[in-house]
């Protein structure tokens, strides 16, 4: 399936973001932030039935997801470090 979401798209960035801010938990807001960060990597002009997410090896994935997760942790009060 070309649009299958592989764990390696989400988990490295989720854990990096959570670890960077020493999050006490990984909450729903952080998971949603990760999903939105992944979705935002595909420009609307490139969306097709067979391309709704980026490739697994896209080097932008981990930094984008990590930043979004860390920000969500800060906003929801579960970050224990800046």
C-alpha positions as CSV (number, residue, x, y, z in Angstrom):
1,X,0.0,0.0,0.0
2,X,1.6,3.3,-1.1
3,X,0.0,5.3,1.7
4,X,0.8,2.8,4.5
5,X,2.1,4.7,7.5
6,X,5.2,3.0,8.9
7,X,6.2,3.3,12.5
8,X,9.5,4.7,11.5
9,X,7.7,7.9,10.2
10,X,6.4,8.8,13.6
11,X,8.3,7.2,16.5
12,X,11.8,8.6,16.1
13,X,10.5,12.2,16.0
14,X,7.9,11.5,18.8
15,X,10.6,10.1,21.1
16,X,13.2,12.8,20.1
17,X,10.7,15.6,20.9
18,X,9.6,14.0,24.1
19,X,13.2,13.3,25.3
20,X,14.4,16.8,24.3
21,X,11.9,18.4,26.7
22,X,12.0,15.5,29.2
23,X,8.2,15.1,28.9
24,X,6.6,13.3,31.8
25,X,4.1,11.5,29.4
26,X,3.3,11.3,25.7
27,X,-0.2,12.7,25.5
28,X,-2.8,12.9,22.8
29,X,-1.9,16.5,22.0
30,X,1.7,15.4,21.3
31,X,0.5,12.5,19.1
32,X,-1.8,14.9,17.1
33,X,1.1,17.4,16.7
34,X,3.2,14.6,15.3
35,X,0.4,13.6,12.8
36,X,0.0,17.3,11.7
37,X,3.7,17.7,11.3
38,X,3.8,14.6,9.0
39,X,0.9,15.8,7.0
40,X,2.4,19.3,6.6
41,X,5.5,17.8,4.9
42,X,3.4,17.2,1.7
43,X,2.5,20.5,-0.1
44,X,-1.2,20.6,-1.1
45,X,-0.2,20.7,-4.8
46,X,1.6,17.3,-4.4
47,X,-1.3,15.5,-2.7
48,X,-2.6,12.6,-4.7
49,X,-4.5,9.4,-3.9
50,X,-1.2,7.6,-3.8
51,X,0.7,10.3,-2.0
52,X,-0.7,11.6,1.3
53,X,2.4,11.2,3.4
54,X,6.1,11.6,2.7
55,X,8.6,8.8,2.1
56,X,10.1,7.0,5.0
57,X,13.6,8.2,4.3
58,X,12.7,11.9,4.0
59,X,15.3,13.7,6.2
60,X,12.8,16.4,7.1
61,X,10.5,13.9,9.1
62,X,12.3,13.5,12.4
63,X,13.2,17.2,12.9
64,X,9.7,18.4,12.0
65,X,7.9,15.8,14.2
66,X,10.3,16.3,17.1
67,X,9.8,20.1,17.0
68,X,6.0,19.7,16.9
69,X,6.0,17.2,19.7
70,X,8.2,19.3,21.9
71,X,6.1,22.3,21.4
72,X,2.9,20.4,22.2
73,X,4.5,19.1,25.4
74,X,5.4,22.6,26.5
75,X,1.9,23.9,25.7
76,X,0.2,21.1,27.6
77,X,2.5,21.4,30.6
78,X,4.2,18.0,30.5
79,X,7.6,19.3,29.5
80,X,10.1,19.3,32.4
81,X,12.8,21.1,30.4
82,X,12.6,24.3,28.2
